[in-house]
Amino acid sequence: MQTVAATSIVPTGAALGAEIHGVNLARDLDAETFRRIEDAFNQHGVVFFRGQAITVGQQIAFARRFGEVEINVNTQACLSGHPEVLLVTNIRENGRYIGLADAGTTWHTDMSAYACPPRCSILYAREIPSAADRTVLGDTIFASMAAAHDALAPEIRTRLAGKRSTHSYLAKMMARKEAVGLTREITPEHLSKTPPIAHPVFRTHPVTGRKCIYVTEGECTGIEGMADAEALPLISELHRHSISARFQYRHRWKVGDVLMWDNCSCQHLAVRDYSEDQRRLMHRVTVNGSVPF
């Protein structure tokens, strides 16, 4: 049994993120240790554990401590026998990708075009790409939407208070296709499960109560009660503000990292600076969340 005495939490020093030391996720966590982990997650938005060696079952079990596990709509990219685990990878077998090679390659928050977006995603690094000089590639950049909201000009917060923005899965995929290309097919089944939906422009974190910017350029197609000529420039302005360097933490992966992020309080970008022959393999488990308010 993992006990709380061995656990320490070290903030990254950036606007979000903390490393948790002294936790072995292959062992059972006592209630107090888990409480400290969950508190750190709610406070910092991103937490990570280095040097983990866990099974698929152990990753799923850890995720279930945070809530019900989501089955991703891209079932063709899930681990065989384990639909809870999405493969985020550029590895091909028999001429096709075994998972999603384009996942996260534009700024976003996971599955925001759902009526009930996920609480968090948990990524386990199995293989990490590197350059010939051993420089690690494939970083992930996170940006704090809570810090970004707090730094908004008061007149913008007042102007958009109570407003809702429309999130579109199709728009997100088309924007990603234009920006970096897609390696997946957008099927009618996917689209039928993800019709456009409106969420608050400023979402309230269900635990901390902090307001968070909840719009992404390209994915958000309008603001209720506004003409597009007014709404789209505002969405673009909010997006550029949100991903400013001062709100970011950049994670340099190591094999064995387990990292989880809060889909309410942060956005993220997977840096695609590696080639097809530089293998990257991540196991992602996503936990259901609550309706944004």
Secondary structure, 3 states (H helix, E strand, C coil): CECHHHCEEEECCCCCCEEEECCCCCCCECHHHHHHHHHHHHHHCEEEECCCCCCHHHHHHHHHCCCCECCCCCHHHEECCEEEEEEEECCEECCEECCECCCCCCCECCCCCCCCCCCEEEEEEEECCECCCCCECCCEEEEEHHHHHHCCCHHHHHHHCCCEEEECHHHHHHHHHHHCCCCCCCCHHHHHHCCCEEEECEEECCCCCCEEECCCECCEEEECCCCHHHHHHHHHHHHHHHCCHHHEEEECCCCCCEEEEECCCEEEEECCCCCCCCCCEEEEEEECCCCCC
